[in-house]
Amino acid sequence: MPPKPDNKNKKNIKNKPNSKKKQNVYEVDPVQILVNVLAILIGGSILIGLIYLFFKTYNPKQRYFVNKANYAYKTIQKELVSYYKERGYVYTSKDEKVDEFCLLIGKKFSGKSPDCKNDNGMMKTNFKFKGTKIEIMGMEKPPFEAGGTLAKDIMIDVNGADRGENELGIDRVPVRLFSTERMGGLMAPLNCSHTDMMELGIEYAPICNNGAEIDFMTTKIPFGYDIFQIGGPKGETKTINRDVPYLRADCTAFGGDMAGLDEYCDAKGFYWNKECYDEFECAVWISKVKM
């Protein structure tokens, strides 16, 4: 017969009672819930506020537009001045079939053969700046009379005609190139506001084509201008004003002579600065973009 089990060595298989009771999952502290909800709401509000401030104050989309538009403007302006100084003009005839200046800068900055031939069609892309999305449009159109000289309106599209909104003030801005006279070899923004045309007498540029109502001559987006006094008392350049709209700069430095809008200057109270007409000549340069 098998031996009887030793009860003395038998292990106690009963579980000892836990010293701590398990928390009932259905027991909830309403105060703690309220604290948690408030913390989430406050944290979410702060995050939304920071995002709003970022897009409102920094506005990356607008800064991109300003940055790229200024790059194109300054690049073309530099080449235009050089072209004008070498020839004494930019355009010679309203009947031209090919824009020679377009051919020059298009090949130089795109690395490809630009499309600068007038085909009497809709405005087209002439070339794209190499390594960017920036396209120049409208240089194939023949020049026209403006301000006592031949001129041409072109469009800067910062992200290309095949992408983006293709809207004035969003990714497009029109500018005018002047052949001779007081604005020879220079560029200027244009008015695309019917209101400013009717109330202020500022020409509405045909290239605007009934787009957004924006007067690029009276706003700093995308172009601001600095005013300098050239050759002051000690032969130094003196800053008169910085980052002002084109017409404001014109009024202050030249009494409205650049745009031929002296009446606009009087109406707005933007008077010719004495330091620019009574002491030394002033100059207007496009501002350096602060990004």
C-alpha beads as a LAMMPS data file, in Angstrom:
LAMMPS data file: protein, C-alpha beads

291 atoms
290 bonds

1 atom types
1 bond types

-500.0 500.0 xlo xhi
-500.0 500.0 ylo yhi
-500.0 500.0 zlo zhi

Masses

1 110.0

Atoms # bond

1 1 1 0.000 0.000 0.000
2 1 1 1.276 3.490 -0.743
3 1 1 2.409 5.573 2.225
4 1 1 0.018 8.109 3.651
5 1 1 0.789 11.718 2.793
6 1 1 2.581 13.748 5.410
7 1 1 0.102 16.449 6.451
8 1 1 2.834 18.381 8.190
9 1 1 4.724 18.965 4.916
10 1 1 1.586 19.734 2.959
11 1 1 1.711 23.253 1.533
12 1 1 -1.064 25.690 2.156
13 1 1 -2.660 26.230 -1.229
14 1 1 -5.123 28.877 -0.089
15 1 1 -4.503 32.375 -1.442
16 1 1 -3.784 35.004 1.114
17 1 1 -6.150 37.981 0.983
18 1 1 -4.703 41.113 -0.778
19 1 1 -3.782 43.909 1.545
20 1 1 -5.061 46.464 -1.007
21 1 1 -8.434 46.328 -2.648
22 1 1 -8.643 46.737 -6.399
23 1 1 -10.088 50.080 -7.462
24 1 1 -13.550 49.838 -8.899
25 1 1 -13.346 50.956 -12.536
26 1 1 -16.801 52.448 -12.217
27 1 1 -15.734 54.742 -9.408
28 1 1 -14.850 58.096 -11.185
29 1 1 -13.710 61.379 -9.674
30 1 1 -15.734 64.142 -11.428
31 1 1 -13.326 66.829 -10.250
32 1 1 -10.387 65.054 -11.884
33 1 1 -12.358 64.701 -15.138
34 1 1 -13.117 68.412 -15.114
35 1 1 -9.451 69.236 -14.535
36 1 1 -8.416 66.970 -17.411
37 1 1 -11.003 68.462 -19.781
38 1 1 -9.967 72.002 -18.898
39 1 1 -6.307 71.125 -19.427
40 1 1 -7.092 69.714 -22.884
41 1 1 -9.192 72.747 -23.816
42 1 1 -6.552 75.208 -22.628
43 1 1 -3.759 73.301 -24.352
44 1 1 -5.751 73.082 -27.586
45 1 1 -6.608 76.780 -27.459
46 1 1 -2.968 77.708 -26.972
47 1 1 -1.933 75.483 -29.895
48 1 1 -4.620 76.934 -32.177
49 1 1 -3.619 80.447 -31.092
50 1 1 0.037 79.802 -31.881
51 1 1 -0.840 78.375 -35.294
52 1 1 -3.059 81.387 -36.016
53 1 1 -0.349 83.837 -34.967
54 1 1 2.186 82.001 -37.104
55 1 1 0.089 82.249 -40.247
56 1 1 -1.193 85.745 -39.396
57 1 1 2.108 87.385 -38.507
58 1 1 4.652 85.280 -40.357
59 1 1 2.326 84.309 -43.247
60 1 1 4.679 81.880 -45.050
61 1 1 2.629 81.899 -48.256
62 1 1 2.767 85.673 -48.559
63 1 1 6.452 85.747 -47.675
64 1 1 7.138 83.222 -50.406
65 1 1 5.283 85.452 -52.869
66 1 1 7.178 88.571 -51.741
67 1 1 10.553 86.824 -51.762
68 1 1 10.237 85.287 -55.231
69 1 1 8.609 88.348 -56.812
70 1 1 11.405 90.550 -55.497
71 1 1 14.039 88.154 -56.787
72 1 1 12.581 88.304 -60.291
73 1 1 12.091 92.085 -60.153
74 1 1 15.633 92.834 -59.013
75 1 1 17.178 90.409 -61.495
76 1 1 15.296 91.857 -64.453
77 1 1 15.859 95.446 -63.278
78 1 1 19.617 94.956 -63.085
79 1 1 19.745 93.524 -66.588
80 1 1 17.385 96.223 -67.901
81 1 1 19.612 99.038 -66.622
82 1 1 22.652 97.443 -68.231
83 1 1 20.782 96.905 -71.506
84 1 1 19.569 100.515 -71.534
85 1 1 22.989 101.992 -70.739
86 1 1 24.570 100.047 -73.588
87 1 1 21.977 100.994 -76.229
88 1 1 20.204 104.093 -74.927
89 1 1 16.819 102.393 -75.347
90 1 1 15.029 99.108 -74.674
91 1 1 12.413 99.045 -77.433
92 1 1 12.510 100.638 -80.877
93 1 1 9.163 99.867 -82.498
94 1 1 5.561 98.970 -81.699
95 1 1 5.740 96.535 -84.607
96 1 1 8.556 94.370 -83.281
97 1 1 8.008 90.642 -83.712
98 1 1 10.652 89.434 -81.280
99 1 1 11.706 90.989 -77.957
100 1 1 15.513 91.129 -78.030
101 1 1 15.756 91.905 -74.329
102 1 1 13.598 88.850 -73.604
103 1 1 15.926 86.687 -75.676
104 1 1 18.944 88.003 -73.772
105 1 1 17.740 87.506 -70.206
106 1 1 15.686 84.405 -70.990
107 1 1 18.708 82.505 -72.265
108 1 1 20.923 83.865 -69.480
109 1 1 18.694 82.924 -66.555
110 1 1 16.827 79.879 -67.799
111 1 1 19.634 78.148 -69.634
112 1 1 17.211 77.386 -72.457
113 1 1 15.904 79.145 -75.539
114 1 1 13.103 81.490 -74.399
115 1 1 9.866 81.956 -76.306
116 1 1 9.926 85.682 -77.126
117 1 1 8.214 85.738 -80.509
118 1 1 4.905 87.557 -80.905
119 1 1 2.246 85.245 -82.339
120 1 1 -0.769 87.509 -81.661
121 1 1 -2.126 84.910 -79.264
122 1 1 -2.871 84.923 -75.550
123 1 1 -0.155 85.862 -73.081
124 1 1 2.301 83.005 -72.745
125 1 1 5.262 81.965 -70.645
126 1 1 8.527 83.284 -72.060
127 1 1 10.987 81.543 -69.738
128 1 1 11.455 80.145 -66.240
129 1 1 14.299 81.112 -63.945
130 1 1 16.588 78.122 -63.640
131 1 1 16.316 76.279 -60.324
132 1 1 13.039 78.019 -59.410
133 1 1 9.328 77.897 -60.249
134 1 1 9.311 81.582 -61.261
135 1 1 8.030 82.246 -64.776
136 1 1 7.967 85.450 -66.809
137 1 1 5.016 86.030 -69.101
138 1 1 3.989 88.639 -71.668
139 1 1 7.379 89.703 -73.033
140 1 1 6.352 88.453 -76.471
141 1 1 3.760 91.230 -76.763
142 1 1 4.739 94.347 -78.748
143 1 1 5.488 97.542 -76.773
144 1 1 3.038 100.435 -76.589
145 1 1 3.078 104.170 -75.845
146 1 1 3.169 105.083 -72.148
147 1 1 4.615 108.092 -70.347
148 1 1 6.088 109.560 -73.529
149 1 1 8.017 106.420 -74.440
150 1 1 7.577 102.806 -75.459
151 1 1 6.797 100.434 -72.633
152 1 1 5.825 96.837 -72.032
153 1 1 3.781 95.189 -69.287
154 1 1 4.883 91.742 -68.161
155 1 1 3.704 89.290 -65.513
156 1 1 5.804 87.646 -62.811
157 1 1 4.337 84.305 -61.720
158 1 1 6.194 83.002 -58.670
159 1 1 5.069 79.365 -58.906
160 1 1 4.440 78.832 -62.605
161 1 1 1.389 79.143 -64.830
162 1 1 0.559 75.428 -64.574
163 1 1 0.286 75.414 -60.791
164 1 1 -0.915 77.613 -57.969
165 1 1 -3.846 80.009 -57.991
166 1 1 -2.646 82.187 -60.889
167 1 1 -4.192 85.195 -59.136
168 1 1 -2.947 88.754 -58.820
169 1 1 -1.537 89.442 -55.376
170 1 1 -1.415 85.740 -54.536
171 1 1 1.209 84.360 -56.910
172 1 1 1.244 86.917 -59.736
173 1 1 2.264 90.575 -60.001
174 1 1 2.446 92.786 -63.137
175 1 1 5.253 95.266 -63.795
176 1 1 6.059 97.741 -66.579
177 1 1 9.356 98.149 -68.422
178 1 1 10.186 101.582 -69.886
179 1 1 12.330 102.173 -72.962
180 1 1 13.538 105.811 -72.723
181 1 1 12.819 109.250 -71.175
182 1 1 12.764 109.797 -67.393
183 1 1 11.996 106.120 -66.734
184 1 1 14.309 104.718 -69.410
185 1 1 15.688 101.332 -68.391
186 1 1 13.543 101.206 -65.246
187 1 1 10.643 99.109 -63.996
188 1 1 7.551 99.941 -61.972
189 1 1 4.575 98.119 -60.451
190 1 1 1.107 98.701 -61.915
191 1 1 -2.405 99.620 -60.854
192 1 1 -5.018 96.873 -61.100
193 1 1 -7.705 98.742 -59.155
194 1 1 -10.661 100.295 -60.979
195 1 1 -11.387 102.310 -57.840
196 1 1 -7.959 103.964 -57.862
197 1 1 -8.346 104.617 -61.564
198 1 1 -11.643 106.451 -61.046
199 1 1 -10.867 108.195 -57.755
200 1 1 -7.145 108.896 -58.064
201 1 1 -6.614 109.021 -61.814
202 1 1 -4.089 106.182 -61.828
203 1 1 -4.111 104.278 -65.117
204 1 1 -5.602 100.783 -64.970
205 1 1 -3.113 98.440 -66.636
206 1 1 -4.665 96.289 -69.401
207 1 1 -2.541 93.297 -68.361
208 1 1 -4.555 93.094 -65.136
209 1 1 -7.427 91.713 -67.232
210 1 1 -10.141 92.399 -64.641
211 1 1 -8.380 90.358 -61.992
212 1 1 -8.159 91.156 -58.277
213 1 1 -8.698 94.819 -57.389
214 1 1 -5.177 95.669 -56.205
215 1 1 -3.147 98.823 -56.784
216 1 1 0.424 97.529 -56.618
217 1 1 1.655 101.129 -56.829
218 1 1 0.145 102.056 -53.462
219 1 1 0.855 98.876 -51.490
220 1 1 4.085 97.347 -50.161
221 1 1 3.106 93.825 -51.178
222 1 1 5.130 92.498 -52.878
223 1 1 7.394 95.521 -53.537
224 1 1 8.575 98.102 -51.019
225 1 1 10.969 100.952 -51.860
226 1 1 13.712 102.824 -50.009
227 1 1 14.518 106.516 -50.541
228 1 1 18.095 107.759 -50.306
229 1 1 19.705 111.164 -50.591
230 1 1 22.707 110.834 -52.867
231 1 1 25.944 112.673 -52.062
232 1 1 25.000 114.505 -48.879
233 1 1 27.050 117.263 -47.211
234 1 1 29.959 114.884 -46.614
235 1 1 29.455 112.885 -49.795
236 1 1 27.567 110.194 -47.924
237 1 1 24.321 108.499 -48.869
238 1 1 21.563 109.310 -46.394
239 1 1 18.420 107.276 -45.815
240 1 1 15.240 109.356 -46.100
241 1 1 12.652 106.579 -45.788
242 1 1 12.442 102.811 -46.000
243 1 1 9.991 100.219 -47.247
244 1 1 7.238 102.470 -48.574
245 1 1 4.884 101.910 -51.543
246 1 1 6.053 102.941 -54.997
247 1 1 3.925 106.088 -55.314
248 1 1 4.788 107.199 -51.780
249 1 1 8.478 106.888 -52.679
250 1 1 7.915 108.774 -55.934
251 1 1 6.124 111.621 -54.134
252 1 1 8.815 111.921 -51.468
253 1 1 11.852 111.688 -53.748
254 1 1 10.626 113.299 -56.983
255 1 1 7.298 114.962 -56.279
256 1 1 5.492 112.329 -58.349
257 1 1 7.617 112.811 -61.463
258 1 1 8.404 109.102 -61.993
259 1 1 4.778 108.144 -62.464
260 1 1 3.660 111.597 -63.586
261 1 1 1.127 111.705 -60.747
262 1 1 1.921 114.902 -58.861
263 1 1 -1.810 115.465 -58.312
264 1 1 -1.973 112.134 -56.488
265 1 1 0.839 113.296 -54.175
266 1 1 -1.038 116.499 -53.348
267 1 1 -4.316 114.645 -52.775
268 1 1 -2.652 112.192 -50.376
269 1 1 -0.481 114.792 -48.654
270 1 1 2.734 113.050 -49.721
271 1 1 4.881 116.101 -50.307
272 1 1 8.242 116.360 -52.004
273 1 1 10.883 116.094 -49.301
274 1 1 12.955 119.291 -48.998
275 1 1 16.110 117.229 -48.599
276 1 1 15.494 115.797 -52.065
277 1 1 14.746 118.981 -54.006
278 1 1 16.444 121.718 -51.984
279 1 1 19.696 120.069 -50.998
280 1 1 20.815 116.970 -52.891
281 1 1 19.141 114.621 -55.351
282 1 1 17.426 111.513 -54.078
283 1 1 17.114 108.030 -55.516
284 1 1 14.551 105.253 -55.091
285 1 1 15.648 101.629 -54.804
286 1 1 13.572 98.538 -54.216
287 1 1 13.877 97.471 -50.571
288 1 1 15.804 94.487 -49.373
289 1 1 13.378 91.741 -48.435
290 1 1 13.532 90.710 -44.789
291 1 1 12.575 87.045 -44.536

Bonds

1 1 1 2
2 1 2 3
3 1 3 4
4 1 4 5
5 1 5 6
6 1 6 7
7 1 7 8
8 1 8 9
9 1 9 10
10 1 10 11
11 1 11 12
12 1 12 13
13 1 13 14
14 1 14 15
15 1 15 16
16 1 16 17
17 1 17 18
18 1 18 19
19 1 19 20
20 1 20 21
21 1 21 22
22 1 22 23
23 1 23 24
24 1 24 25
25 1 25 26
26 1 26 27
27 1 27 28
28 1 28 29
29 1 29 30
30 1 30 31
31 1 31 32
32 1 32 33
33 1 33 34
34 1 34 35
35 1 35 36
36 1 36 37
37 1 37 38
38 1 38 39
39 1 39 40
40 1 40 41
41 1 41 42
42 1 42 43
43 1 43 44
44 1 44 45
45 1 45 46
46 1 46 47
47 1 47 48
48 1 48 49
49 1 49 50
50 1 50 51
51 1 51 52
52 1 52 53
53 1 53 54
54 1 54 55
55 1 55 56
56 1 56 57
57 1 57 58
58 1 58 59
59 1 59 60
60 1 60 61
61 1 61 62
62 1 62 63
63 1 63 64
64 1 64 65
65 1 65 66
66 1 66 67
67 1 67 68
68 1 68 69
69 1 69 70
70 1 70 71
71 1 71 72
72 1 72 73
73 1 73 74
74 1 74 75
75 1 75 76
76 1 76 77
77 1 77 78
78 1 78 79
79 1 79 80
80 1 80 81
81 1 81 82
82 1 82 83
83 1 83 84
84 1 84 85
85 1 85 86
86 1 86 87
87 1 87 88
88 1 88 89
89 1 89 90
90 1 90 91
91 1 91 92
92 1 92 93
93 1 93 94
94 1 94 95
95 1 95 96
96 1 96 97
97 1 97 98
98 1 98 99
99 1 99 100
100 1 100 101
101 1 101 102
102 1 102 103
103 1 103 104
104 1 104 105
105 1 105 106
106 1 106 107
107 1 107 108
108 1 108 109
109 1 109 110
110 1 110 111
111 1 111 112
112 1 112 113
113 1 113 114
114 1 114 115
115 1 115 116
116 1 116 117
117 1 117 118
118 1 118 119
119 1 119 120
120 1 120 121
121 1 121 122
122 1 122 123
123 1 123 124
124 1 124 125
125 1 125 126
126 1 126 127
127 1 127 128
128 1 128 129
129 1 129 130
130 1 130 131
131 1 131 132
132 1 132 133
133 1 133 134
134 1 134 135
135 1 135 136
136 1 136 137
137 1 137 138
138 1 138 139
139 1 139 140
140 1 140 141
141 1 141 142
142 1 142 143
143 1 143 144
144 1 144 145
145 1 145 146
146 1 146 147
147 1 147 148
148 1 148 149
149 1 149 150
150 1 150 151
151 1 151 152
152 1 152 153
153 1 153 154
154 1 154 155
155 1 155 156
156 1 156 157
157 1 157 158
158 1 158 159
159 1 159 160
160 1 160 161
161 1 161 162
162 1 162 163
163 1 163 164
164 1 164 165
165 1 165 166
166 1 166 167
167 1 167 168
168 1 168 169
169 1 169 170
170 1 170 171
171 1 171 172
172 1 172 173
173 1 173 174
174 1 174 175
175 1 175 176
176 1 176 177
177 1 177 178
178 1 178 179
179 1 179 180
180 1 180 181
181 1 181 182
182 1 182 183
183 1 183 184
184 1 184 185
185 1 185 186
186 1 186 187
187 1 187 188
188 1 188 189
189 1 189 190
190 1 190 191
191 1 191 192
192 1 192 193
193 1 193 194
194 1 194 195
195 1 195 196
196 1 196 197
197 1 197 198
198 1 198 199
199 1 199 200
200 1 200 201
201 1 201 202
202 1 202 203
203 1 203 204
204 1 204 205
205 1 205 206
206 1 206 207
207 1 207 208
208 1 208 209
209 1 209 210
210 1 210 211
211 1 211 212
212 1 212 213
213 1 213 214
214 1 214 215
215 1 215 216
216 1 216 217
217 1 217 218
218 1 218 219
219 1 219 220
220 1 220 221
221 1 221 222
222 1 222 223
223 1 223 224
224 1 224 225
225 1 225 226
226 1 226 227
227 1 227 228
228 1 228 229
229 1 229 230
230 1 230 231
231 1 231 232
232 1 232 233
233 1 233 234
234 1 234 235
235 1 235 236
236 1 236 237
237 1 237 238
238 1 238 239
239 1 239 240
240 1 240 241
241 1 241 242
242 1 242 243
243 1 243 244
244 1 244 245
245 1 245 246
246 1 246 247
247 1 247 248
248 1 248 249
249 1 249 250
250 1 250 251
251 1 251 252
252 1 252 253
253 1 253 254
254 1 254 255
255 1 255 256
256 1 256 257
257 1 257 258
258 1 258 259
259 1 259 260
260 1 260 261
261 1 261 262
262 1 262 263
263 1 263 264
264 1 264 265
265 1 265 266
266 1 266 267
267 1 267 268
268 1 268 269
269 1 269 270
270 1 270 271
271 1 271 272
272 1 272 273
273 1 273 274
274 1 274 275
275 1 275 276
276 1 276 277
277 1 277 278
278 1 278 279
279 1 279 280
280 1 280 281
281 1 281 282
282 1 282 283
283 1 283 284
284 1 284 285
285 1 285 286
286 1 286 287
287 1 287 288
288 1 288 289
289 1 289 290
290 1 290 291
